[in-house]
Amino acid sequence: MVVTSLPGPDPFLELFTASRRFSLGIPRQVQVAADGRSALFLRTRGATDPLTSLWRLDAGDPQPREVADPVALSARPGRLTQDEAVHARRTRSTATGITAYSAVEDLSTVVFAVAGQLYVHLDGQGTRRLDVGTPVSAVTLDPSGRRIGYVRDRAVWVTDLDGDARQLAAPDGDDVTWGLPELVSSEEIGRTRGFWWTDGGRRLLACRVDESQVDRWYLVDPGDPQGRPRSFRYPPAGGVNADVTLHVLDLDGGQVEVGWDRAEFPYLVQVTHLGERPVALVQTRDQRVLHLLGIDLDTGKTELLHADRAGHWLDIVAGLPAQLPDGRLVGIVEDADTRRLSVDGEPVTPPGLHVRAVVAADAEGVLFTASTDPREVHVWRAVPGGEPVRLTAEPGVHTASRSAGGLTVTSDTLVSGRPRVVVRTKAGEELELPVVAAGPDPLPRQEFRTLTGRGLHAAVLLPAQVPAGARLPVLLDPYGGPGAQRVLAVRKAYALGQWFADHGFAVVTLDGRGTPGRGLAWEHEIDGEVAERVVADQVEGLLELAATDPRLDLDRVAVRGWSFGGYLALQLALRHPDLIRAAVAGAPVTEWELYDTHYTERYLGTPQQQPDAYARSRVPDPPDRHLGRRPELLIVHGLQDDNVHPAHSLRMSARLLEHGWQHQTLYLPDAHHGVTDPAALRTLLRTELDFLRRALDVAGAGDD
C-alpha cells in the first residue's frame, strides 16, 4: 500500500489529464469530398470535452459546422458498446460519442453509431436513426451508399437506408464471432476491421473468428465480493491462437469460404482490393513469410500473387498491399540495411530512407511516410524512375491520409504544442481544419543528445532554474521496447517529463536498440532476447551523459515506465541495484510466457522451441539481501488490464516477498492497460512524484 501526501490543485495536471494527454480537440478521420470542396472529420468541441461530434468544413467557410452532435442524438452519448470499448482500448482511443463514421466519396451519405444505435445522415435531409436493434458496431457503407454493413450480437448484418435489415452470418458457438478482429489482429497486427465490402457492394468479405480453443483467462473486481469474474480469451506465447477464416457473403445469404493453407499461414494480416480484385495478406506464425493472395469471389479459391520471406521477422507496413493504376505492385524490399519502397520488386527509394507506412498509390505516384533521422517522420512522394520528393518541411512527426478529393497531413512539431491539420485538395487548394486542443504552456525545454558509439538518441529535460553547482537527481523515463519511440521531434511529447523535471529532476529519455527508424540491423539487435541489450543501452547512455554533464547526480537515479517501459524499469532496478535507487513499474510484463503470441514470438520464438530466449528475457529474481543496496520499488497495475494481465505484477510481487524485498504496490480497480480517468491519472502521477522524491531525497518531498 502506498501512503502519499497529495498536493493541492496543479494547473498542469488538471489540464493534462482532462485533455487526455492533450489528445482531445484534434480533427481525425478526415475524408475529403471527391471535388475537393469540403471535408468531413471527427473532433470534440473543446480541449477537455471527451464527446466526439461529426463536423464538415466547406471551402470558403471560416468555421466548420457540426453535422451530428451525439448529445442531441442520444440520452447516453458517452456510452460505448462492449465491441466499441474493446476497439477503443486496442487503438488507444480516449474519446467517446461518434467514434467512427463511413461516407460515400461525395459525402452526401454518412452513417455512424452513437451508444450502439445506428444513424444515417443524408445531405440536405438531416440525421435519422434506423431501428435495426442494438447494440451495433463496425458500421460501414457500401461504395454505392445504398447499403450499410454492421455487427450486432456477434453477427454480420446488412440494412438499406430505410432500416430493412437482414442477417448474413451468425455465430454457431459461444466463442464464435463474425465481422470483428481477434485480439492479436487489433492489438498487434494492426487490422482493426473484420469485414469489407467487395464486388461493387454486391457482396461482403467477412472474418469468422473461433476462439473455443484459446486459453480462457479471468479478471475480477475485488471491490465486489459477489461479482462474477469476467472471462476473455487470450493466446499466450506458445499457446493456441484464434482460428480465423475468411468468407464471401452474398446479400441473399449464400456463403463461400476463402481457402488458403491456414496451418502454415494462421495470421490474416489484411484484406483489401488491388484495383477491382480482392486480395488477402497472410503471415506465418514465425512471421518470416508473407503471402499476398488473390481471391476468387465465386469459388473462394486463392492465387499466390507475391511472396516475401526473410531469416528474421518481417514487419507489417501499414498501407500495404497497394497497387499503382497501371497494375504494378507497391511493396517493401529490405536492402542496404533499409526498408525501401518498391514497385514490382524494384526499389524506388534510396538506402537510408526508412519507410514507415504507405499512404496511397495513385496516378501521381506513391505517397508514404519515412525517416532519415529517426526523430522525424515526413510525408514523401515517390515516382518510379525519379527521385522521391519530401512534402513536409518542418522538423517533426507528420502523418497523412488520402481520400478521393485530397491529402490530409497532420503535423506535430517542435515549434508548437498543438498539431496542424491541413487538407491539400487535388485542385491545389489548402484547407486548414481548426484544432481546439490544449497544449503545454510554457512549452517543454528538451535538449537532444547523441550518446555512445552506437549513436543513441536521447532527450534531456531540466528544471526551469538550476542553481550554479547544483546536483540533480536523475529520472530515466524510457519506453525502450521494439516498435515504439519516445525521442521524437514533437514538443508536446515531453510535457509530462517537463512536469517531473520542474519538481527537481533531470529527466532522461533514451531510445535504444530495437526501436524503429534506425535501420534493419538496429531493429534486429533484439532478436532472441529483449532484455540485455535494451538495459545496456539505458545504462551506457546515462553514464556517458553524466560524464559530460556534472549536474547529473549518479548517486540518485530512478526510473519510471509503463508496459514495456515498466518491464524495463524492473530490469534496470534488479540488474543494476548499484545504480538505480528507485523504480516505478506500471503494468509491466514480467514473464513473457504470459504475453500474447504475435508480439512475443516475433522476437523470442515460442517457449517450447526457444526456452533459453525466455529465460534470458525474464525479469530476474531479486539479488540476495546481503549483496548491497536494494532499490525502492513501486509496482502499479490496473486490475481490468486484458492486455498485460495483473498476474504479471502479482507474481512479481510474490517473488519479491519470497526474497525478503520490501516494495510498494498500487492496484487500480477500474483501470485497463492505460489509465484514462482524469482523477485516477492525477492521483497516480502525484503518487509517483511523491514516491520518487522521497526515495531520492529531493528537497521538499511531499510538501508541494
Disulfide bonds with the S-S distance in Angstrom:
none
